[in-house]
Amino acid sequence: MTFPDRRFTRAILARAFLIWLAIRTALVFLGMLPRAAGAAEALSPVAVLWLIAVCTVLTLFDLRRTGEELFLANLGVRVRTLTLLAVGPALMLELLVDVVVL
């Protein structure tokens, strides 16, 4: 498994973080999260999986839209590696939110 250069990796992780933050913020402002006392950020496990999947798909779509996926593929980086980089921030942040809230 070949990882991209640090600059590309940081940019992908930062974009994945911003996408997760935008979706999570939209859920809060749209009132999609339950308003339980003390657990305003809690999501059901199915909703968390959907959120991670949507964040991953949007990050991969952004990589394809900007042409970075093709560029990195020419450098020997597989789509599987880009998927791991895209799912990482959403997964880690959802685990962090789950630990902090509960």
N, C-alpha and C positions, 0 to 999 in steps of 0.2 A: 504494500500500500504506500503510494507516494503522496506525501503531503505537499501542498504548494508552499512557496516561499513565505517567510514570516509576514511580509507586507500584505500579501493576498489573504493569508489566514486571518490576520487581524481585521482586515476590511470585511471579510465574510462574517466573522463572529460579531463585529460591531453592527453590521446590517441585520443579522439575525436577532440581536438584542433589541434593536430599534423596532423591528417588526413585532416582536413579542410585546414590547412595551406599548406600542400603538394598539394592538389588539386587546391587551389587558385593560388599558385605559378606556378604550371604547366600551368594553363590557361593564366597567364601573359606571361610566357616564350614562350608558343606555339603560342602566338598572337591571341588567341581566343577572347580576350576582345576588344571591339571597342576602337579605338585610337582618341576619341573625345578630343577636347581641354579642359583640366581641369577635365575630368571625365574618366580617364584611367581605373579606377577600377569598373565602372558601368556595371551591368549586367541587362538583361531584367528580369521581374518578373518570367517568365517561367523558365529561366535559373537558377535563384536563387532557385526556388523550386526543380529543378533537382539536383542542387549542394547539397542542404540540404538532399535530398533523398539519393544521392550517398554516402555522408559522413555518414549518419545513417546506411546504409546497410554495408558499409565497417567497421564501428566500431562494429556492431553486428557480422559480420563475424570474426573479430579479436577476439572478446570475445569467440565465438564458437571455433575458431581455437586453442586458448590457454587453453580451458577447463574451463574458468572462468564462462561461462554461466551455465554449469551444476553444478559447485561448488556452485554458488550463488543460483541456483534453489533449491539445497538441503538445503540451509539455509533459504529458504522461500521467496526469492526475485523473483518476476515474470518477465517474458520477457518484459511485458508492462513497468515496471519500468526501466529496462535496456534500452528500446527504448527511454524513456523520457530522461534518462541521456545521451544517444548517440545523440539525436537531439538537446539538449540544447545548446552546444557550437556553433554548426554551425548556428543555428537560431539567437543566440545573436550576434555573430560576423558579420553575414550578415546584421543584423539590424544596428549594429555599423558602418559598412562600408557604408551602404546606408545613414545614417545620416551625417557622416563625409564628404562623397563625394558630396552629394547633399546639 
